[in-house]
Amino acid sequence: MTGPAVEIFWPSSLPSDPAEEGQDLLRHAGVDTQCMSVPTRRGAAEVVLVLVMTAVLDPFLRSLFQKVAEDAHKGLKAFTDRLFAARQGTPAPQGVVFEVPAGGRVTFTPDLPVGAYEQAVGLDVRDQRWSWDSRTAMWIPS
């Protein structure tokens, strides 16, 4: 494997169409992608986990999503928008979490501004957990 590989863990309680569309978007860009349905735990939020399996030297979101769109942040937004897309009468995920093997995590919610995606592609996540702070309009480690 030379480029990033991605595994999408999709809550089984949600319709799978958005997951399949997200998988297709990445595969079309040449990213080795697998999508798996996982049971939803009682009381847990319906969150999609996107595990980036291959270590990359650049910030991982930039490296991955430059393959999807000319501007990496547009590719990232297009991918998360597909995962957040609710079908008529069905729920959508409450969050999309990108994780790298070292433990770094970035959590996206459906209401993020475009600026959050622009900043996200430059994050060096390493082993930090990042969330968007709307008050300061910045990603902060938590």
Phi and psi in degrees as GROMACS dihedral restraints (atoms count N, CA, C in turn):
[ dihedral_restraints ]
;  ai    aj    ak    al  type     phi  dphi    fc
    3     4     5     6     1  -100.9    20    10
    4     5     6     7     1   -32.7    20    10
    6     7     8     9     1  -105.6    20    10
    7     8     9    10     1  -174.7    20    10
    9    10    11    12     1   -63.6    20    10
   10    11    12    13     1   145.2    20    10
   12    13    14    15     1  -120.3    20    10
   13    14    15    16     1   143.0    20    10
   15    16    17    18     1  -130.2    20    10
   16    17    18    19     1   139.3    20    10
   18    19    20    21     1  -119.2    20    10
   19    20    21    22     1   128.5    20    10
   21    22    23    24     1  -105.8    20    10
   22    23    24    25     1   121.0    20    10
   24    25    26    27     1  -103.0    20    10
   25    26    27    28     1   109.5    20    10
   27    28    29    30     1  -106.1    20    10
   28    29    30    31     1   130.3    20    10
   30    31    32    33     1   -60.5    20    10
   31    32    33    34     1   128.1    20    10
   33    34    35    36     1   -66.9    20    10
   34    35    36    37     1   -16.6    20    10
   36    37    38    39     1   -76.8    20    10
   37    38    39    40     1   -10.0    20    10
   39    40    41    42     1  -105.0    20    10
   40    41    42    43     1   150.9    20    10
   42    43    44    45     1   -59.6    20    10
   43    44    45    46     1   141.3    20    10
   45    46    47    48     1   -84.6    20    10
   46    47    48    49     1    -7.9    20    10
   48    49    50    51     1   -53.2    20    10
   49    50    51    52     1   -48.6    20    10
   51    52    53    54     1   -60.6    20    10
   52    53    54    55     1   -37.3    20    10
   54    55    56    57     1   -64.4    20    10
   55    56    57    58     1   -43.4    20    10
   57    58    59    60     1   -65.5    20    10
   58    59    60    61     1   -37.4    20    10
   60    61    62    63     1   -67.2    20    10
   61    62    63    64     1   -40.6    20    10
   63    64    65    66     1   -63.5    20    10
   64    65    66    67     1   -42.7    20    10
   66    67    68    69     1   -61.1    20    10
   67    68    69    70     1   -45.2    20    10
   69    70    71    72     1   -62.7    20    10
   70    71    72    73     1   -39.5    20    10
   72    73    74    75     1   -60.3    20    10
   73    74    75    76     1   -46.5    20    10
   75    76    77    78     1   -68.8    20    10
   76    77    78    79     1   -42.4    20    10
   78    79    80    81     1   -61.5    20    10
   79    80    81    82     1   -40.6    20    10
   81    82    83    84     1   -60.8    20    10
   82    83    84    85     1   -30.8    20    10
   84    85    86    87     1   -84.5    20    10
   85    86    87    88     1     2.2    20    10
   87    88    89    90     1    87.8    20    10
   88    89    90    91     1    16.3    20    10
   90    91    92    93     1   -95.4    20    10
   91    92    93    94     1   124.0    20    10
   93    94    95    96     1   -64.8    20    10
   94    95    96    97     1   112.7    20    10
   96    97    98    99     1  -132.1    20    10
   97    98    99   100     1   136.8    20    10
   99   100   101   102     1  -126.6    20    10
  100   101   102   103     1   144.4    20    10
  102   103   104   105     1  -121.0    20    10
  103   104   105   106     1   130.0    20    10
  105   106   107   108     1  -127.4    20    10
  106   107   108   109     1   139.0    20    10
  108   109   110   111     1   -86.2    20    10
  109   110   111   112     1   133.0    20    10
  111   112   113   114     1  -124.8    20    10
  112   113   114   115     1   144.2    20    10
  114   115   116   117     1   -64.9    20    10
  115   116   117   118     1   145.2    20    10
  117   118   119   120     1   -85.2    20    10
  118   119   120   121     1   130.6    20    10
  120   121   122   123     1   -79.1    20    10
  121   122   123   124     1   143.4    20    10
  123   124   125   126     1   -58.6    20    10
  124   125   126   127     1   129.7    20    10
  126   127   128   129     1    79.7    20    10
  127   128   129   130     1    -5.2    20    10
  129   130   131   132     1   -86.8    20    10
  130   131   132   133     1   146.8    20    10
  132   133   134   135     1   -68.3    20    10
  133   134   135   136     1   149.1    20    10
  135   136   137   138     1   -82.5    20    10
  136   137   138   139     1    95.5    20    10
  138   139   140   141     1  -120.1    20    10
  139   140   141   142     1   139.0    20    10
  141   142   143   144     1   -91.9    20    10
  142   143   144   145     1   131.5    20    10
  144   145   146   147     1  -104.1    20    10
  145   146   147   148     1   125.0    20    10
  147   148   149   150     1  -112.7    20    10
  148   149   150   151     1   108.0    20    10
  150   151   152   153     1   -98.7    20    10
  151   152   153   154     1   118.8    20    10
  153   154   155   156     1   -90.0    20    10
  154   155   156   157     1   110.5    20    10
  156   157   158   159     1   -83.4    20    10
  157   158   159   160     1   -20.8    20    10
  159   160   161   162     1  -107.0    20    10
  160   161   162   163     1   130.1    20    10
  162   163   164   165     1   -67.3    20    10
  163   164   165   166     1   135.5    20    10
  165   166   167   168     1  -124.5    20    10
  166   167   168   169     1   153.0    20    10
  168   169   170   171     1   -80.5    20    10
  169   170   171   172     1   -40.6    20    10
  171   172   173   174     1   -75.2    20    10
  172   173   174   175     1   167.2    20    10
  174   175   176   177     1   -50.9    20    10
  175   176   177   178     1   132.0    20    10
  177   178   179   180     1   -65.3    20    10
  178   179   180   181     1   -33.4    20    10
  180   181   182   183     1   -67.0    20    10
  181   182   183   184     1   -39.9    20    10
  183   184   185   186     1   -63.7    20    10
  184   185   186   187     1   -47.8    20    10
  186   187   188   189     1   -59.9    20    10
  187   188   189   190     1   -42.0    20    10
  189   190   191   192     1   -71.7    20    10
  190   191   192   193     1   -47.9    20    10
  192   193   194   195     1   -89.1    20    10
  193   194   195   196     1    -7.3    20    10
  195   196   197   198     1   -67.8    20    10
  196   197   198   199     1   -20.7    20    10
  198   199   200   201     1   -73.5    20    10
  199   200   201   202     1   -24.8    20    10
  201   202   203   204     1   -88.3    20    10
  202   203   204   205     1   -38.0    20    10
  204   205   206   207     1  -145.3    20    10
  205   206   207   208     1   160.5    20    10
  207   208   209   210     1   -58.0    20    10
  208   209   210   211     1   -45.0    20    10
  210   211   212   213     1   -98.8    20    10
  211   212   213   214     1   122.1    20    10
  213   214   215   216     1   -56.6    20    10
  214   215   216   217     1   -39.5    20    10
  216   217   218   219     1   -65.9    20    10
  217   218   219   220     1   -30.7    20    10
  219   220   221   222     1   -70.4    20    10
  220   221   222   223     1   -38.2    20    10
  222   223   224   225     1   -64.9    20    10
  223   224   225   226     1   -42.2    20    10
  225   226   227   228     1   -61.8    20    10
  226   227   228   229     1   -46.2    20    10
  228   229   230   231     1   -64.5    20    10
  229   230   231   232     1   -42.0    20    10
  231   232   233   234     1   -60.6    20    10
  232   233   234   235     1   -41.6    20    10
  234   235   236   237     1   -66.0    20    10
  235   236   237   238     1   -49.5    20    10
  237   238   239   240     1   -67.1    20    10
  238   239   240   241     1   -35.9    20    10
  240   241   242   243     1   -59.4    20    10
  241   242   243   244     1   -38.4    20    10
  243   244   245   246     1   -65.6    20    10
  244   245   246   247     1   -39.7    20    10
  246   247   248   249     1   -70.1    20    10
  247   248   249   250     1   -34.2    20    10
  249   250   251   252     1   -80.4    20    10
  250   251   252   253     1    -8.9    20    10
  252   253   254   255     1   -64.5    20    10
  253   254   255   256     1   116.7    20    10
  255   256   257   258     1   -89.8    20    10
  256   257   258   259     1   137.2    20    10
  258   259   260   261     1   -85.4    20    10
  259   260   261   262     1   156.2    20    10
  261   262   263   264     1   -50.8    20    10
  262   263   264   265     1   121.7    20    10
  264   265   266   267     1    78.3    20    10
  265   266   267   268     1     7.1    20    10
  267   268   269   270     1  -123.3    20    10
  268   269   270   271     1   150.9    20    10
  270   271   272   273     1   -76.6    20    10
  271   272   273   274     1   160.2    20    10
  273   274   275   276     1  -112.5    20    10
  274   275   276   277     1   162.5    20    10
  276   277   278   279     1   -61.3    20    10
  277   278   279   280     1   153.1    20    10
  279   280   281   282     1   -88.5    20    10
  280   281   282   283     1   -14.3    20    10
  282   283   284   285     1  -166.4    20    10
  283   284   285   286     1   158.2    20    10
  285   286   287   288     1  -125.3    20    10
  286   287   288   289     1   122.3    20    10
  288   289   290   291     1  -112.3    20    10
  289   290   291   292     1   121.5    20    10
  291   292   293   294     1   -95.0    20    10
  292   293   294   295     1   132.4    20    10
  294   295   296   297     1  -134.9    20    10
  295   296   297   298     1   142.1    20    10
  297   298   299   300     1  -109.7    20    10
  298   299   300   301     1   156.6    20    10
  300   301   302   303     1   -54.7    20    10
  301   302   303   304     1   -29.5    20    10
  303   304   305   306     1   -72.1    20    10
  304   305   306   307     1    -7.5    20    10
  306   307   308   309     1   106.6    20    10
  307   308   309   310     1    -6.2    20    10
  309   310   311   312     1   -66.0    20    10
  310   311   312   313     1   139.3    20    10
  312   313   314   315     1  -138.8    20    10
  313   314   315   316     1   142.6    20    10
  315   316   317   318     1  -128.3    20    10
  316   317   318   319     1   125.6    20    10
  318   319   320   321     1  -107.1    20    10
  319   320   321   322     1   122.4    20    10
  321   322   323   324     1  -105.3    20    10
  322   323   324   325     1   142.3    20    10
  324   325   326   327     1  -119.8    20    10
  325   326   327   328     1   162.1    20    10
  327   328   329   330     1   -64.9    20    10
  328   329   330   331     1   -18.7    20    10
  330   331   332   333     1   -98.7    20    10
  331   332   333   334     1    15.1    20    10
  333   334   335   336     1   -70.9    20    10
  334   335   336   337     1   141.6    20    10
  336   337   338   339     1   -76.1    20    10
  337   338   339   340     1   165.5    20    10
  339   340   341   342     1   -58.1    20    10
  340   341   342   343     1   -36.5    20    10
  342   343   344   345     1   -59.0    20    10
  343   344   345   346     1   -30.4    20    10
  345   346   347   348     1   -65.7    20    10
  346   347   348   349     1   -39.4    20    10
  348   349   350   351     1   -70.1    20    10
  349   350   351   352     1   -38.8    20    10
  351   352   353   354     1   -60.7    20    10
  352   353   354   355     1   -43.5    20    10
  354   355   356   357     1   -71.3    20    10
  355   356   357   358     1   -36.3    20    10
  357   358   359   360     1   -61.4    20    10
  358   359   360   361     1   -36.9    20    10
  360   361   362   363     1   -68.8    20    10
  361   362   363   364     1   -14.1    20    10
  363   364   365   366     1   -98.9    20    10
  364   365   366   367     1    -1.5    20    10
  366   367   368   369     1   -68.9    20    10
  367   368   369   370     1   138.6    20    10
  369   370   371   372     1  -103.4    20    10
  370   371   372   373     1    93.9    20    10
  372   373   374   375     1   -73.8    20    10
  373   374   375   376     1   -32.9    20    10
  375   376   377   378     1    39.2    20    10
  376   377   378   379     1  -118.8    20    10
  378   379   380   381     1  -108.4    20    10
  379   380   381   382     1    20.8    20    10
  381   382   383   384     1   -91.8    20    10
  382   383   384   385     1   156.1    20    10
  384   385   386   387     1  -108.7    20    10
  385   386   387   388     1   122.7    20    10
  387   388   389   390     1  -112.1    20    10
  388   389   390   391     1   139.8    20    10
  390   391   392   393     1  -139.4    20    10
  391   392   393   394     1   155.4    20    10
  393   394   395   396     1   -82.3    20    10
  394   395   396   397     1   129.5    20    10
  396   397   398   399     1  -104.5    20    10
  397   398   399   400     1   105.1    20    10
  399   400   401   402     1   -69.2    20    10
  400   401   402   403     1   -23.3    20    10
  402   403   404   405     1   -66.4    20    10
  403   404   405   406     1   -44.9    20    10
  405   406   407   408     1   -98.1    20    10
  406   407   408   409     1    -5.6    20    10
  408   409   410   411     1    55.0    20    10
  409   410   411   412     1    48.1    20    10
  411   412   413   414     1  -145.9    20    10
  412   413   414   415     1   154.4    20    10
  414   415   416   417     1   -78.3    20    10
  415   416   417   418     1   134.0    20    10
  417   418   419   420     1  -127.9    20    10
  418   419   420   421     1   143.5    20    10
  420   421   422   423     1   -73.7    20    10
  421   422   423   424     1   141.4    20    10
